[in-house]
Amino acid sequence: MDVEQFDTPEMAAFRTEVRTWAEANAPGDWQNRFGPDQDEERQAFMAEHAAKLRDVGWIAPHWPVEYGGAGLNSSLQMVLKEEFQRVNFPPAASGIGFHHAAATLIMHGTPEQQEHLAAILQGEVWCQGFSEPNAGSDLASLQCRAVRDGDTYVLNGQKIWSSGAHHASWCLLLARTDPEAPKHKGISVFMLDMSLPGLEVRQIKQATGSSEFCEIFLTDVRVPADCLLGAENDGWRIAQTTLSTERGSMIIDNYIQLTKAIERLCREAATVTLENGRTAIEDPAIRSELGDRAAEIEVLGMLAEQVVGKLIRHGEMGPEGSILKLFYSEMSQRLSELATRVRGVRAAVLPDSGAGEWGRAGGSLNDHLGSWVWTIAAGSNEIQRNIIGERVLGLPREPALN
């Protein structure tokens, strides 16, 4: 995919500006500096480079100018992302605060609530409290309760898979405020102060060794009523603002990462010696698989070209973003699995993996384990198939089960 083919004179000039700055400020192969036990060091590193982006005015490229963002249109945002990826610069405006929370505050927050936007620009960390042990893909089945008591709501329940909750100061949380209403109708959105009494965060140790996913336990947590976002019981509609920011928006990053990964793996396959004495690249089966993965990455690029072109021309991505998410998640699993087999034992110890988006110390094995997350995150692949079937192919909805 050649995104530059869409460049207008404005985009071309901006591309030159971003490329010059990024090349001068890129920190190199930063992903591989931090292992699973170096989370604090990684957070400090990201904060340092976020400050550089603040100084140049690109910390929140997608936010409107009136809220402190750069106010870039979709095409210029794509240029910024592509050029940062080109030189491996830490991502601009990453995290729940810059994307999910900010979009929700901008569209649905009161002026007082929107004051958090300035704090987010300065490093205020947010997490998301949506999923529960029995409410993942079927999010509307959530059972965390919020009961009005005077000028507060009393919250009880549990949240899970809340990325970075152990670092967060605030949480964008869904809770049921009307248990008698249909399940999509009785939900509200809250801004949750993570320092409130009765709130406990527990990290979840993963197979990769990392612990960024967390559980949140709420026991009689009193949340001020002015922390309700939007109207009571209108949370499902408001939450769609949050969910829509997750699907499809990172395709440029993913495509460039995978292109680099297959090139690196092909070079390495020419140096890895198998038990039969041949290099991996000389093995017909491995060579065929490398070709298959390279072709799939090019297909991803062509699919993305269509969808990104639509985004640039019309300002929206549409349900086709689900196709990209589905294809990327399953294809990156196949690539990381191949990298793990080619590298053998070294896959568990070499930090220079790059087969997926994880790129942390621990090598291709960690990449492969981490790749399974993307079949669930941002809407499980089963949900994506439903969206594709109903909204792209025009198939009838599944019959309701009694």
N, C-alpha and C positions, 0 to 999 in steps of 0.2 A: 504494500500500500504506500503510495507516494502522496502524503498529505499536501506537499508543496504544490501539487498540480492545481489545488484549489486557491492558491495564493492570489489575492488582489494586490495592487501596489501598496496599500496600507499594511496588509499582512506581511508582505515581503520586507518592508522597512522594519516592522516590529520584530520579525524573525532575526534580522541582522542584529538589532539592538540586544535581544535576549541572548542570542548565541554568543556575542562578544562578552557580555557580562557573565554568563554561565561558565564559559571556558576559563575566565579569569578567576572565578570563585569556587569552582567545583572541587570537592574534597577528595576525589578519587574513589577507590573501591571501598566505600565506607560501610556497606552492609556486613562485610566479613570481619569487621573490627570487634563485633560484640556477640558474645555467646549468650546462651539462655540465662546464665547467672550474672550477666552484666546489664541488667535492665536499667539501673539507675544511671550508669554511664551513657547508655544509649539515649535516655531521656535528656540528659544534659547536652549531648551532642546535637540532638534535634532542636533544642531550645536555642543553641548558639547559631545555628543556620537559619532558624526562623527569624532571629533578630536581623540577620543580613537581608532577608526578604522584606522585613518591615521597613528597613532603611531605604530600599529601592522602590517600595510601594507595591510589591507583588505578593504580599503575604496572604491576601484574600482576593485573588483576581476576579472571582465570580460574584463577589458582593457588590451591591450598588454603592456608588461613591458616597451617598449621603449617610451610609452606615460605616464608612471607613474603608471600603474596599476599593479595588482598582476600576471596577465598572466595565471590565472587558466584555465584549460580546463573545458569542460562542466560538467564532472562528479564531479570535485572538487568544482565547483560553486554550484552544487546541494547539496553537503555535507554541505557547508557553510550555505546555505539558510535553510536547514532542522535543523541544530543545533542551529542557531539563533532563529528559530521559536520555538524550543523545550523549550527554556528558556525565550522566549518573549523579545529578544533583539531588539532594534530599527533597522530597515532594513539597510543593507549596500548599498551604492550607490543608494539611492532612488532619485526619481525626474527626471524631464525632462533633466536637465543638464547631469547627469551621464549616462542616457540611450539614449534618443532620440537625443539630440544635440551631445553627444560624438560620437555615432555611425556614425552620418552624417559627423562630422568633420574629424574623422579618415579615413573614406572611400573617402570623396570628398573634404576635405578642403586643402587649400594651406598651406605651412609651417607656414606662418604668421598667418593664421586663426587658425591653430592648437595650437598656443600659448595659446588659451583660455582653452585648456585642463588642463594646470597647474593651471589656475585660478579656474576652476571648482573643482579641488581637494582641493583647499583652501576655498571653500564655495561660489564661484560665482553662482548665481541662474539664471536659465533659465526658460522660459515658451515657449509654443508652439502656434503659430498663424496659425492654419489650418482652422478650421470650421468657417463658416459665417452664418448669419441668414437664408440664402437661399441656403447654401451649407454645408450640414452635411454628411449624408451617400453618397450623390452624390457630393463628394468633388471636382471633376473636374469642377463643375459649378461655382466655386468661381469667384467673380467679383472684388476683391481688385486689383487696378491697380498700376503698377510700370512703369513709363515713363522715359526713359533715357534722361538726360539733362546734357551734358558735362561729367564731372567726378562724377556725382551723378545720382541717381534714385529718382524721386518724387513719393511718395506713397500716395494713397487716398483709403479709404475704411474702413470696419469694420470687426472685428473678434469677436467670441463669444466662451464661454465655455473654456476659456484659464485658466487652473488651476494655481493658484499661481502667476498670472501676477502682482498682487499688490506688491509682494516681489521681482520680477525678475529684473535683470540688463540687460538681453539680451533675445531676442525672436527669435526662429526659425520660420520664416514666409514664407508662400507661397503667391505669387502675380502673377497676369496675366501680362505678358510683351508683348504678341502678341495677341490682341483681334481678329485678322482675322484668326488665325490658329485654327484647330480643338481643342476642349476644353482640351484634354489631352496633346496637343503639345505646347501650348503657355504659360506655367507656369514656373516660376523661384523660386528659394529658396534664401532667404536673411537672413543674421545675422542682427537683428535689435536692435540697442542701445535704450533701453527703456527710456533714459533721453533726447532724441531728441525733439526739439520744434515741436509742432503740434500733439504730441501723448498724448492721454488721456486714463487712465484706470479706469473703473467703476466696483466695485464689485457687484455681483448678490446675493441678500439675498435669501437663499433657505428655503424650508419648514422645514429642520432640524435645522435651526438657524445659520448654518455655511455660510460663504461667500467666499469659496476658488475659486469658478468659477468667471471669470471676462469677461467683454467686453473690447475690445481695439478699439479705434477710431483713425484713421489716417487722418490728414488734411494737405496736402502739406508737408509731412514729407520727408526731404532730407536725403537719405541714401548714403554714399560713395559707388562708384562703386566697390571698393575692398571688399565690404561686400556681394557681389554676391557669392553664393556657387555653384561651378561647372559652367557649361556653361549656358548662357542665353537660356531660353525656354526648358531646360532639367530638369526642376524641378519635373515633375511627376515621372520620373525614380528615381531621387535622393530621393524623398519623400518616396518611397517604402522601403528604408533603415530604415527610421524613423518608418513607420507604422509596419514593420515586428518585431520590438522590443517589440511591445505591446501585441501581441497575444500569449497566451499560456505560457509565460515565468514564471509566478508567481504561477503555479499550486501547487507546493510543499507548499508554504505559505498558500494558500487557503485551501488545504486539511487538514493541521494540525490545522488551525483555526476552521474549521467546526467540526473536531473530538472533539476538546476541547469544542466547543459550545454545541454539542448534549449531551455530558457527563454532562455538567453543567446544562443544561435544564432538563435532566432526574432527577438529584438530586433535583433540585428545585421543580419539579412537585410532588415529594413525600412530600413536605412541604406546598404547596399552597392549601388552603381550598376553595372549590367551594361553591356556594349558597346552594347546597343540602347537605352540611356538609361533603361530601367526599373529599379526596385529589384529585388533578388533575390526579395523576398516577392511581387512582382507577377508573377513568372514562374510559369506554371501547373505546370510540371514540378517546379521547386524547391519550390513550395508543397505539392504532392502528396507529395514526399519528406519534407518536414518533418512533415507529418501522419502519414506511415507510421512515421517514427522515434519520434514522440511516442506513437503507439499501441503500438509495440513496448515502449517503456519502461513503459507502464502494464501491459502483459501481463507483463513481468518483475516488476513490483510485485505483481500478483495471484498469479503463481507463487510468489514469495517469501513472500507472506502465508500460503499453505498450508504451505510447508515450515517457515517460522519458527514458525507456530502449532504445528506438530507438535513442533518443538524445545522450545518453551516448555511445552507440555503434557506431553510425554513424555521430555524430556531428551536426545533424539537427533534427528539430521537424516535419516539413512538415505541410500540410493543416489540419492534424488531430488535431492540436492545436485548430482549430475552434470548434471541437466537445466538447473539454474540456471547452472552454470559454462559449459556449452556455449552456451546461449542468450545469456548476457551477452557472452561473448568475440566471437561472430560479430556480434551486434547493435552492439556498441561499434565494431567495424570499420566497419560501414555508416555510423554516425553520424560518426565522425572523417573518413571519406572525403567525406561530404557537406559537413562543415565546411570541409575543405580546398578543395573546389570553390567553395563560396560565397565564401570569403575570398580566393581566388586567390593572387597573389604575397604578399599580407600573411600568408597562412597560415604562411609560412616565417620570418617575422620578428616577428609579434605575440606577446608572451608570454602574453596572456590567452586561452588556448585553452579548457581545461576540457572538451574533448570526450571525453576518456577519463579514466583514473585517473592519468596521468603528470603533467600540469599543470606542466611545467617550461618554462623559457625556450626559445623556438624555435617555439612556436605549434602550430597544428593539424596541420601536416605532421609534426612530431615525435610528436604524439599518434597520428597514423595509423600511422606506422612502429612506434611502441611497442605499438600495439594487437595486432600480430601475435604478440607474445610470449605473450599470454594464450591463444592457440590451442595453445600447447605447454606452458607452465608449469602446474604442479599436475596433471599428467596430460594428455597431448595430447588433442585433440578426438576422434581416432580411438579412443583408449582410453575416453573418456567415452561414446562411442556404444556400445561393447561393454558397458560397465557398465549403461547404460540398457536395452539389448536383453536382456541376460541377467538382471539383477537387478530391473528395474522392469517390463519387459514379459513376462518369463518365457520368452524365446526360448531355443532350445537353443544350447549353446556351439558355437563354430566347430570343425570337425573338426581334429584335430592333423595337422600336416604332417610327413611323414617326411623 
